């Protein structure tokens, strides 16, 4: 059976791959937006991509410096879309999926508090703040979709 730190490294590396993919996807999709209101949507997609890049840095720091692991260089699956509505919907779904996964990580961190004597507070704080960011992204994409 894996120890707590090894399990968290594995989970955080999966999250890192998801963040890599999300950033690439947002930037690629931003280049496909056309029509009325395109500038606002393009700007927001690029801002979200920047947030995802910050998450990547936080995850690499947690994996490498706090858990003594090796940050992965894998990229999770990306999802294609061409029309503005489809782009916003596919990215909103991705954010919701990310929130669900980060909540699994968060629960693991909280359940492992005793085993993470010198890492717990930082792990808990960073994962919680990534969840908050992802929830903000869902809201912003929903607003752009008119939902």
C-alpha atoms as a printed R data frame, in Angstrom:
    type eleno elety resid chain resno       x      y       z
1   ATOM     1    CA   UNK     A     1   0.000  0.000   0.000
2   ATOM     2    CA   UNK     A     2   1.279  3.462  -0.897
3   ATOM     3    CA   UNK     A     3   2.024  5.959   1.796
4   ATOM     4    CA   UNK     A     4   0.037  9.182   2.051
5   ATOM     5    CA   UNK     A     5   2.689 11.353   0.423
6   ATOM     6    CA   UNK     A     6   3.044  8.981  -2.542
7   ATOM     7    CA   UNK     A     7  -0.729  8.953  -3.026
8   ATOM     8    CA   UNK     A     8  -0.875 12.750  -2.897
9   ATOM     9    CA   UNK     A     9   2.040 13.078  -5.323
10  ATOM    10    CA   UNK     A    10   0.166 10.822  -7.746
11  ATOM    11    CA   UNK     A    11  -3.054 12.819  -7.378
12  ATOM    12    CA   UNK     A    12  -1.308 16.184  -7.645
13  ATOM    13    CA   UNK     A    13   0.590 15.020 -10.734
14  ATOM    14    CA   UNK     A    14  -2.704 14.045 -12.352
15  ATOM    15    CA   UNK     A    15  -4.016 17.520 -11.478
16  ATOM    16    CA   UNK     A    16  -0.853 19.031 -12.966
17  ATOM    17    CA   UNK     A    17  -1.516 17.222 -16.255
18  ATOM    18    CA   UNK     A    18  -5.088 18.525 -16.221
19  ATOM    19    CA   UNK     A    19  -3.839 22.083 -15.651
20  ATOM    20    CA   UNK     A    20  -1.312 21.765 -18.507
21  ATOM    21    CA   UNK     A    21  -4.095 20.598 -20.813
22  ATOM    22    CA   UNK     A    22  -6.534 23.271 -19.644
23  ATOM    23    CA   UNK     A    23  -4.042 26.073 -20.301
24  ATOM    24    CA   UNK     A    24  -3.265 24.781 -23.792
25  ATOM    25    CA   UNK     A    25  -6.966 24.296 -24.513
26  ATOM    26    CA   UNK     A    26  -7.937 27.805 -23.371
27  ATOM    27    CA   UNK     A    27  -5.209 29.417 -25.468
28  ATOM    28    CA   UNK     A    28  -6.097 27.360 -28.558
29  ATOM    29    CA   UNK     A    29  -9.803 28.050 -28.145
30  ATOM    30    CA   UNK     A    30  -9.161 31.784 -27.740
31  ATOM    31    CA   UNK     A    31  -7.821 31.799 -31.305
32  ATOM    32    CA   UNK     A    32 -11.085 30.352 -32.632
33  ATOM    33    CA   UNK     A    33 -13.535 32.878 -31.176
34  ATOM    34    CA   UNK     A    34 -15.179 35.073 -33.810
35  ATOM    35    CA   UNK     A    35 -18.082 37.501 -34.045
36  ATOM    36    CA   UNK     A    36 -19.745 40.041 -31.808
37  ATOM    37    CA   UNK     A    37 -18.344 40.102 -28.304
38  ATOM    38    CA   UNK     A    38 -15.317 38.058 -29.355
39  ATOM    39    CA   UNK     A    39 -12.785 40.394 -27.731
40  ATOM    40    CA   UNK     A    40 -14.336 40.036 -24.277
41  ATOM    41    CA   UNK     A    41 -14.472 36.249 -24.548
42  ATOM    42    CA   UNK     A    42 -10.936 35.975 -25.934
43  ATOM    43    CA   UNK     A    43  -9.621 38.170 -23.123
44  ATOM    44    CA   UNK     A    44 -11.364 36.060 -20.488
45  ATOM    45    CA   UNK     A    45 -10.150 32.747 -21.953
46  ATOM    46    CA   UNK     A    46  -6.581 34.057 -21.923
47  ATOM    47    CA   UNK     A    47  -6.974 35.267 -18.322
48  ATOM    48    CA   UNK     A    48  -8.227 31.837 -17.283
49  ATOM    49    CA   UNK     A    49  -5.266 30.252 -19.110
50  ATOM    50    CA   UNK     A    50  -2.997 32.476 -17.017
51  ATOM    51    CA   UNK     A    51  -4.743 31.281 -13.850
52  ATOM    52    CA   UNK     A    52  -4.199 27.678 -14.934
53  ATOM    53    CA   UNK     A    53  -0.497 28.410 -15.419
54  ATOM    54    CA   UNK     A    54  -0.355 29.718 -11.841
55  ATOM    55    CA   UNK     A    55  -2.010 26.509 -10.664
56  ATOM    56    CA   UNK     A    56   0.682 24.540 -12.502
57  ATOM    57    CA   UNK     A    57   3.354 26.422 -10.556
58  ATOM    58    CA   UNK     A    58   1.604 25.827  -7.241
59  ATOM    59    CA   UNK     A    59   1.244 22.122  -7.984
60  ATOM    60    CA   UNK     A    60   4.894 21.748  -9.016
61  ATOM    61    CA   UNK     A    61   5.905 23.484  -5.785
62  ATOM    62    CA   UNK     A    62   3.697 21.233  -3.658
63  ATOM    63    CA   UNK     A    63   4.914 18.085  -5.400
64  ATOM    64    CA   UNK     A    64   8.610 18.967  -5.518
65  ATOM    65    CA   UNK     A    65   9.251 21.086  -2.449
66  ATOM    66    CA   UNK     A    66   6.651 19.954   0.076
67  ATOM    67    CA   UNK     A    67   6.217 16.272  -0.782
68  ATOM    68    CA   UNK     A    68   9.705 15.581  -2.211
69  ATOM    69    CA   UNK     A    69   8.211 14.188  -5.396
70  ATOM    70    CA   UNK     A    70   8.897 14.710  -9.074
71  ATOM    71    CA   UNK     A    71   6.447 16.934 -10.953
72  ATOM    72    CA   UNK     A    72   5.067 15.158 -14.013
73  ATOM    73    CA   UNK     A    73   5.411 16.536 -17.520
74  ATOM    74    CA   UNK     A    74   2.360 14.757 -18.917
75  ATOM    75    CA   UNK     A    75  -0.520 16.588 -20.520
76  ATOM    76    CA   UNK     A    76  -4.038 15.278 -19.986
77  ATOM    77    CA   UNK     A    77  -6.496 14.946 -22.849
78  ATOM    78    CA   UNK     A    78  -7.722 18.158 -24.441
79  ATOM    79    CA   UNK     A    79 -11.161 18.661 -25.963
80  ATOM    80    CA   UNK     A    80 -11.853 20.270 -29.306
81  ATOM    81    CA   UNK     A    81 -14.597 22.739 -30.048
82  ATOM    82    CA   UNK     A    82 -15.022 25.294 -32.835
83  ATOM    83    CA   UNK     A    83 -18.103 27.396 -32.168
84  ATOM    84    CA   UNK     A    84 -18.106 29.913 -29.324
85  ATOM    85    CA   UNK     A    85 -20.935 28.251 -27.381
86  ATOM    86    CA   UNK     A    86 -19.307 24.819 -27.661
87  ATOM    87    CA   UNK     A    87 -15.943 26.270 -26.595
88  ATOM    88    CA   UNK     A    88 -17.462 27.834 -23.494
89  ATOM    89    CA   UNK     A    89 -19.440 24.680 -22.661
90  ATOM    90    CA   UNK     A    90 -16.512 22.282 -23.049
91  ATOM    91    CA   UNK     A    91 -14.328 24.484 -20.866
92  ATOM    92    CA   UNK     A    92 -17.049 24.905 -18.232
93  ATOM    93    CA   UNK     A    93 -17.415 21.121 -18.074
94  ATOM    94    CA   UNK     A    94 -13.637 20.823 -17.720
95  ATOM    95    CA   UNK     A    95 -13.678 23.269 -14.817
96  ATOM    96    CA   UNK     A    96 -16.477 21.339 -13.106
97  ATOM    97    CA   UNK     A    97 -14.559 18.078 -13.562
98  ATOM    98    CA   UNK     A    98 -11.439 19.764 -12.150
99  ATOM    99    CA   UNK     A    99 -13.385 20.957  -9.102
100 ATOM   100    CA   UNK     A   100 -14.641 17.418  -8.475
101 ATOM   101    CA   UNK     A   101 -11.087 16.050  -8.688
102 ATOM   102    CA   UNK     A   102  -9.591 18.789  -6.517
103 ATOM   103    CA   UNK     A   103 -12.256 18.072  -3.898
104 ATOM   104    CA   UNK     A   104 -11.030 14.452  -3.832
105 ATOM   105    CA   UNK     A   105  -7.494 15.741  -3.294
106 ATOM   106    CA   UNK     A   106  -8.702 18.141  -0.606
107 ATOM   107    CA   UNK     A   107 -10.513 15.354   1.260
108 ATOM   108    CA   UNK     A   108  -7.354 13.220   1.094
109 ATOM   109    CA   UNK     A   109  -5.243 16.086   2.463
110 ATOM   110    CA   UNK     A   110  -7.675 16.740   5.334
111 ATOM   111    CA   UNK     A   111  -7.954 13.027   6.163
112 ATOM   112    CA   UNK     A   112  -4.146 12.802   6.213
113 ATOM   113    CA   UNK     A   113  -3.502 15.753   8.533
114 ATOM   114    CA   UNK     A   114  -1.625 13.695  11.132
115 ATOM   115    CA   UNK     A   115   0.649 12.119   8.513
116 ATOM   116    CA   UNK     A   116   1.412 15.532   6.995
117 ATOM   117    CA   UNK     A   117   2.865 17.098  10.114
118 ATOM   118    CA   UNK     A   118   4.964 19.707   8.279
119 ATOM   119    CA   UNK     A   119   3.034 19.947   5.020
120 ATOM   120    CA   UNK     A   120  -0.649 19.995   5.951
121 ATOM   121    CA   UNK     A   121  -1.379 23.710   6.254
122 ATOM   122    CA   UNK     A   122   0.289 24.627   2.973
123 ATOM   123    CA   UNK     A   123  -1.289 21.717   1.085
124 ATOM   124    CA   UNK     A   124  -4.736 22.464   2.510
125 ATOM   125    CA   UNK     A   125  -4.443 26.179   1.746
126 ATOM   126    CA   UNK     A   126  -3.174 25.799  -1.827
127 ATOM   127    CA   UNK     A   127  -5.630 23.083  -2.862
128 ATOM   128    CA   UNK     A   128  -8.548 25.004  -1.323
129 ATOM   129    CA   UNK     A   129  -7.539 28.160  -3.189
130 ATOM   130    CA   UNK     A   130  -7.239 26.295  -6.486
131 ATOM   131    CA   UNK     A   131 -10.793 24.999  -5.936
132 ATOM   132    CA   UNK     A   132 -11.976 28.561  -5.329
133 ATOM   133    CA   UNK     A   133 -10.297 29.714  -8.566
134 ATOM   134    CA   UNK     A   134 -11.884 26.875 -10.533
135 ATOM   135    CA   UNK     A   135 -15.306 27.712  -9.075
136 ATOM   136    CA   UNK     A   136 -14.795 31.311 -10.196
137 ATOM   137    CA   UNK     A   137 -13.994 30.040 -13.703
138 ATOM   138    CA   UNK     A   138 -17.252 28.053 -13.802
139 ATOM   139    CA   UNK     A   139 -19.171 31.180 -12.832
140 ATOM   140    CA   UNK     A   140 -17.408 33.326 -15.432
141 ATOM   141    CA   UNK     A   141 -17.957 30.793 -18.211
142 ATOM   142    CA   UNK     A   142 -21.610 30.459 -17.169
143 ATOM   143    CA   UNK     A   143 -22.030 34.241 -17.388
144 ATOM   144    CA   UNK     A   144 -20.468 34.242 -20.865
145 ATOM   145    CA   UNK     A   145 -22.913 31.489 -21.830
146 ATOM   146    CA   UNK     A   146 -25.811 33.497 -20.437
147 ATOM   147    CA   UNK     A   147 -26.619 30.834 -17.832
